[in-house]
């Protein structure tokens, strides 16, 4: 009788065994590269990232409109950000700078990697290895989003297909990942039916 191999007991730690990818050379075959995976990062979809960006955009526009009202009362007119026919370089630059500062400060704060939109959509910006980002990294990543978003995305889609990276994600070595909003260890949330 032959014994069936038994799976090793789970220790709660990530597997360090090489993973075989379908269609790729197997272990021991020519061309095989063994890889070890310590943890899994789930990359965010473009649609989820768009909704997070839209939430941020609306929040910042709402805040800027409040600021606009305050400055209008003292005689300084700031045109609406989306009023294309009345853009003036200084006002447009001020509002673009505000978007840049918003994303840099929010995503760099304590390395959380989350703006309000990312919090709502359970997304997070992290370094490529999954560690927290710093303000300098957040600034590089936010530059493309605040100043040249269409070009930033287009270059990412065309030059790096299927990577879910914008150009400035690549330049800052960051990823946008999905986060779980789950119970802390040892706690179970019980939801009553409504």
MODANOR-V704806 format. One record per residue. N is the residue number from 1. RES is the residue in three letters. OMEGA is omega as a letter, one per 20 degrees, with the letter a starting at -180 (* if undefined). NEAR is the number of other C-alpha atoms within 10 Angstrom. Layout:
# MODANOR-V704806
((N;RES;OMEGA;NEAR) (N;RES;OMEGA;NEAR))
This chain:
# MODANOR-V704806
((1;UNK;r;3) (2;UNK;r;4) (3;UNK;r;5) (4;UNK;r;6) (5;UNK;a;6) (6;UNK;r;6) (7;UNK;r;6) (8;UNK;r;6) (9;UNK;a;6) (10;UNK;r;8) (11;UNK;a;7) (12;UNK;r;6) (13;UNK;r;8) (14;UNK;r;12) (15;UNK;r;13) (16;UNK;r;11) (17;UNK;r;11) (18;UNK;a;13) (19;UNK;r;14) (20;UNK;r;14) (21;UNK;r;8) (22;UNK;r;7) (23;UNK;r;6) (24;UNK;r;11) (25;UNK;a;14) (26;UNK;a;16) (27;UNK;r;13) (28;UNK;r;9) (29;UNK;r;9) (30;UNK;r;8) (31;UNK;a;10) (32;UNK;r;12) (33;UNK;r;15) (34;UNK;r;14) (35;UNK;r;11) (36;UNK;a;12) (37;UNK;r;12) (38;UNK;r;10) (39;UNK;a;12) (40;UNK;r;9) (41;UNK;r;14) (42;UNK;a;12) (43;UNK;a;17) (44;UNK;r;20) (45;UNK;r;13) (46;UNK;a;13) (47;UNK;r;9) (48;UNK;r;16) (49;UNK;r;21) (50;UNK;a;14) (51;UNK;r;15) (52;UNK;r;21) (53;UNK;a;19) (54;UNK;r;13) (55;UNK;r;18) (56;UNK;a;20) (57;UNK;a;16) (58;UNK;r;12) (59;UNK;a;14) (60;UNK;r;18) (61;UNK;r;19) (62;UNK;r;12) (63;UNK;r;12) (64;UNK;r;18) (65;UNK;r;16) (66;UNK;r;12) (67;UNK;r;12) (68;UNK;r;17) (69;UNK;r;15) (70;UNK;a;13) (71;UNK;r;13) (72;UNK;a;13) (73;UNK;r;9) (74;UNK;r;8) (75;UNK;r;9) (76;UNK;a;11) (77;UNK;r;13) (78;UNK;a;21) (79;UNK;r;18) (80;UNK;a;17) (81;UNK;a;16) (82;UNK;r;10) (83;UNK;a;8) (84;UNK;a;10) (85;UNK;a;8) (86;UNK;r;13) (87;UNK;r;15) (88;UNK;a;11) (89;UNK;a;8) (90;UNK;a;10) (91;UNK;r;16) (92;UNK;r;18) (93;UNK;r;13) (94;UNK;a;13) (95;UNK;r;19) (96;UNK;r;16) (97;UNK;r;14) (98;UNK;r;16) (99;UNK;r;21) (100;UNK;r;21) (101;UNK;r;17) (102;UNK;a;19) (103;UNK;a;26) (104;UNK;a;25) (105;UNK;a;20) (106;UNK;a;18) (107;UNK;r;28) (108;UNK;a;23) (109;UNK;a;16) (110;UNK;r;13) (111;UNK;a;20) (112;UNK;r;17) (113;UNK;a;29) (114;UNK;r;25) (115;UNK;r;24) (116;UNK;r;20) (117;UNK;r;22) (118;UNK;r;26) (119;UNK;a;15) (120;UNK;a;13) (121;UNK;r;20) (122;UNK;r;18) (123;UNK;a;25) (124;UNK;r;25) (125;UNK;r;29) (126;UNK;r;25) (127;UNK;a;19) (128;UNK;r;16) (129;UNK;r;12) (130;UNK;a;16) (131;UNK;a;13) (132;UNK;r;18) (133;UNK;r;23) (134;UNK;a;19) (135;UNK;a;18) (136;UNK;r;13) (137;UNK;r;23) (138;UNK;r;27) (139;UNK;r;20) (140;UNK;a;19) (141;UNK;a;26) (142;UNK;a;24) (143;UNK;a;21) (144;UNK;a;20) (145;UNK;a;21) (146;UNK;a;20) (147;UNK;a;15) (148;UNK;a;11) (149;UNK;a;16) (150;UNK;r;12) (151;UNK;r;14) (152;UNK;r;19) (153;UNK;a;20) (154;UNK;r;13) (155;UNK;r;16) (156;UNK;a;20) (157;UNK;a;16) (158;UNK;a;11) (159;UNK;a;13) (160;UNK;a;14) (161;UNK;r;11) (162;UNK;r;9) (163;UNK;a;12) (164;UNK;r;20) (165;UNK;r;24) (166;UNK;r;27) (167;UNK;a;23) (168;UNK;r;22) (169;UNK;a;27) (170;UNK;a;17) (171;UNK;a;13) (172;UNK;a;18) (173;UNK;a;17) (174;UNK;r;25) (175;UNK;r;24) (176;UNK;a;26) (177;UNK;r;21) (178;UNK;r;19) (179;UNK;r;17) (180;UNK;r;8) (181;UNK;a;8) (182;UNK;a;9) (183;UNK;r;9) (184;UNK;r;8) (185;UNK;r;6) (186;UNK;a;5) (187;UNK;r;8) (188;UNK;r;9) (189;UNK;r;8) (190;UNK;a;6) (191;UNK;r;6) (192;UNK;r;5) (193;UNK;a;4) (194;UNK;*;3))
